Amino acid sequence: MPLILPKEGLFELEEKRSRFIGRCAPVGTEADARQFIESIRAIEKGANHNVFAYSVTEGNIIRFNDDGEPGGTAGMPVLNVLDKAGVINWVCVVTRYFGGTLLGAGGLVRAYTKAAKGAMDDAGPIKQVFSKLYRVVCEYPQFDNVKYNFDKWELGIVDIEYTDKCTLYVQVKDELAGPFLEGTFYKREEIWAGQVVGDAEALAIINNTYKQR
């Protein structure tokens, strides 16, 4: 079963006065990966190198770049870390501030590998569970009972919005989608809307929730 990153990861290390900063994030498309890379370049515009790698299942896209480091010593090691770990749909950027001492090819490979692995570990890869995110809306008097039943059946409540009504974003495994939509886990009269959230919106909601934790 493939792994996914539930949130962004960050890791720093120093090798012979060179500073390496590894960052990784979950992505859904190549455009998401490129946007993350550009955001890091803007943050670390004074760095000597911003090495990157990413892998996206949509279109089966895999890219890596050494950003001026000797060929094969930076981008490929970063790619290998997450690829060999079985992670999908990710981007990783490792920033280097040169400390004045050459590390050699072997030293560079080890440093970029450590930075990428540290960032990956910080993100905490988890097994991918095939599921969809549903938006469920109910009135306030029904909220406690709806939430109780979702918790009882271990349906994953990702986020809750409180406006004039209560909106719950619930992650439901594909094998439970039928019973969920049929009202097995709640009384149908308690909710007035239940719909699948689009992939892009779902990813944004999930990412925003993890950032707030």
C-alpha positions as CSV (number, residue, x, y, z in Angstrom):
1,M,0.0,0.0,0.0
2,P,1.5,3.4,-1.0
3,L,2.3,6.1,1.6
4,I,1.2,9.7,1.5
5,L,2.4,12.8,3.4
6,P,-0.3,14.1,5.7
7,K,1.4,17.5,6.1
8,E,4.6,19.4,5.3
9,G,7.9,18.4,6.8
10,L,11.0,20.4,7.8
11,F,14.5,19.3,8.7
12,E,17.8,21.1,9.0
13,L,21.4,19.9,9.3
14,E,24.9,21.3,9.1
15,E,27.8,19.6,7.3
16,K,31.3,21.3,7.4
17,R,29.6,24.7,7.9
18,S,27.3,24.1,4.9
19,R,23.6,24.5,6.0
20,F,21.0,22.2,4.5
21,I,17.3,22.8,4.9
22,G,14.9,20.0,3.7
23,R,11.3,20.7,3.1
24,C,8.6,18.4,1.7
25,A,4.9,18.6,1.1
26,P,2.0,16.6,-0.3
27,V,0.8,17.6,-3.8
28,G,-2.0,16.6,-6.1
29,T,-0.6,17.9,-9.4
30,E,2.6,19.0,-11.1
31,A,1.4,22.6,-10.8
32,D,1.2,22.2,-7.0
33,A,4.7,20.9,-7.0
34,R,6.1,23.7,-9.1
35,Q,4.3,26.3,-6.9
36,F,5.8,24.8,-3.8
37,I,9.3,24.9,-5.4
38,E,8.9,28.6,-6.4
39,S,7.7,29.5,-2.9
40,I,10.8,28.0,-1.4
41,R,13.0,29.8,-3.9
42,A,11.4,33.0,-2.9
43,I,12.0,32.3,0.8
44,E,15.5,31.1,0.3
45,K,16.6,33.5,-2.5
46,G,20.0,34.0,-1.0
47,A,20.8,30.3,-1.0
48,N,23.5,28.7,-3.2
49,H,21.3,25.8,-4.2
50,N,17.6,24.9,-4.1
51,V,17.6,21.3,-5.2
52,F,14.3,19.7,-5.8
53,A,12.5,16.5,-6.7
54,Y,8.8,15.5,-7.0
55,S,6.6,12.6,-8.0
56,V,3.0,12.9,-9.0
57,T,0.7,10.0,-10.0
58,E,-1.4,12.2,-12.2
59,G,0.3,11.8,-15.6
60,N,3.0,9.6,-13.9
61,I,5.4,12.6,-13.6
62,I,8.8,12.3,-11.9
63,R,11.2,15.3,-12.0
64,F,14.4,16.2,-10.1
65,N,17.0,18.9,-10.5
66,D,20.5,19.4,-9.0
67,D,20.4,23.2,-9.3
68,G,24.1,23.6,-10.0
69,E,25.4,20.8,-7.8
70,P,27.5,18.1,-9.6
71,G,25.3,15.8,-11.6
72,G,23.7,12.9,-9.5
73,T,24.8,14.3,-6.1
74,A,21.6,16.2,-5.1
75,G,18.3,15.8,-7.0
76,M,18.5,12.1,-7.5
77,P,19.4,11.3,-3.9
78,V,16.4,13.4,-2.8
79,L,14.2,11.5,-5.2
80,N,15.5,8.2,-4.1
81,V,14.6,8.8,-0.4
82,L,10.9,9.3,-0.9
83,D,10.6,7.0,-3.9
84,K,12.2,4.0,-2.1
85,A,10.1,4.7,1.0
86,G,7.0,4.2,-1.2
87,V,5.6,7.7,-0.9
88,I,3.4,9.1,-3.7
89,N,2.3,12.6,-4.7
90,W,5.0,14.6,-3.0
91,V,7.5,17.4,-3.6
92,C,10.8,17.9,-1.7
93,V,13.2,20.9,-1.8
94,V,16.6,20.9,-0.1
95,T,18.2,24.3,0.3
96,R,22.0,24.6,0.7
97,Y,23.9,27.6,2.0
98,F,27.6,26.9,1.2
99,G,29.9,27.0,4.2
100,G,33.2,27.3,2.4
101,T,34.3,23.7,2.5
102,L,33.8,21.3,-0.4
103,L,32.0,18.1,0.6
104,G,32.9,16.0,-2.4
105,A,30.4,13.9,-4.3
106,G,30.0,11.3,-1.5
107,G,29.5,14.0,1.1
108,L,26.9,15.8,-1.0
109,V,24.9,12.6,-1.6
110,R,24.9,11.9,2.1
111,A,23.9,15.4,3.1
112,Y,21.1,15.7,0.6
113,T,19.9,12.3,1.5
114,K,19.8,13.1,5.3
115,A,18.0,16.4,4.7
116,A,15.3,14.8,2.5
117,K,14.8,11.9,4.9
118,G,14.6,14.2,7.9
119,A,11.9,16.3,6.1
120,M,10.0,13.1,5.1
121,D,10.2,11.7,8.6
122,D,9.0,15.1,10.1
123,A,6.0,14.9,7.7
124,G,5.2,11.4,9.0
125,P,4.2,9.3,6.0
126,I,1.0,7.4,6.5
127,K,-0.7,4.6,4.5
128,Q,-3.0,5.8,1.8
129,V,-6.6,4.8,2.5
130,F,-8.9,5.1,-0.5
131,S,-11.6,7.4,0.6
132,K,-13.5,10.5,-0.3
133,L,-14.2,13.7,1.7
134,Y,-17.9,14.4,2.2
135,R,-19.5,17.7,3.2
136,V,-22.4,17.2,5.6
137,V,-24.6,20.0,6.8
138,C,-27.0,19.8,9.7
139,E,-28.9,22.1,12.1
140,Y,-27.4,22.9,15.5
141,P,-30.0,20.8,17.5
142,Q,-28.9,17.7,15.5
143,F,-25.1,18.4,15.6
144,D,-24.3,16.5,18.8
145,N,-26.1,13.3,17.7
146,V,-24.6,13.4,14.2
147,K,-21.1,13.9,15.5
148,Y,-21.6,11.2,18.1
149,N,-22.6,8.7,15.4
150,F,-19.7,9.7,13.2
151,D,-17.2,9.2,16.1
152,K,-18.9,6.0,17.1
153,W,-18.4,4.5,13.6
154,E,-14.8,6.0,13.4
155,L,-15.6,8.1,10.4
156,G,-12.9,10.7,10.1
157,I,-14.1,14.2,10.9
158,V,-11.5,16.4,9.2
159,D,-13.0,19.8,9.9
160,I,-16.1,21.5,11.2
161,E,-17.5,24.9,10.2
162,Y,-19.9,26.8,12.5
163,T,-22.1,29.3,10.6
164,D,-25.9,29.5,10.6
165,K,-25.7,25.7,10.3
166,C,-23.0,23.1,11.1
167,T,-20.9,21.8,8.3
168,L,-18.8,18.7,8.9
169,Y,-16.1,17.5,6.5
170,V,-16.0,13.7,6.9
171,Q,-13.5,11.4,5.3
172,V,-15.2,8.1,4.5
173,K,-13.5,4.9,3.2
174,D,-14.7,3.8,-0.2
175,E,-16.1,0.6,1.2
176,L,-18.3,2.5,3.6
177,A,-19.5,5.1,1.1
178,G,-22.7,3.1,0.3
179,P,-23.8,2.7,3.9
180,F,-22.8,6.3,4.6
181,L,-24.9,7.7,1.8
182,E,-27.8,5.4,2.7
183,G,-27.9,6.9,6.2
184,T,-26.6,3.9,8.1
185,F,-24.4,6.1,10.4
186,Y,-27.0,8.8,11.1
187,K,-30.7,9.5,10.8
188,R,-31.3,10.9,7.3
189,E,-33.7,13.5,8.6
190,E,-30.9,15.0,10.7
191,I,-29.0,16.3,7.7
192,W,-30.1,18.3,4.7
193,A,-27.0,18.0,2.6
194,G,-24.4,15.3,2.0
195,Q,-22.1,15.5,-1.0
196,V,-18.6,14.6,-2.2
197,V,-16.1,17.4,-2.0
198,G,-13.9,17.8,-5.1
199,D,-10.3,16.6,-5.0
200,A,-8.7,20.0,-5.1
201,E,-11.0,21.4,-2.4
202,A,-10.6,18.3,-0.3
203,L,-6.8,18.6,-0.4
204,A,-7.0,22.2,0.6
205,I,-9.2,21.5,3.5
206,I,-7.1,18.7,4.8
207,N,-3.8,20.6,4.4
208,N,-5.3,23.7,6.1
209,T,-6.5,21.5,9.0
210,Y,-3.0,20.0,9.5
211,K,-1.3,23.4,9.4
212,Q,-3.5,24.6,12.2
213,R,-2.5,21.7,14.5
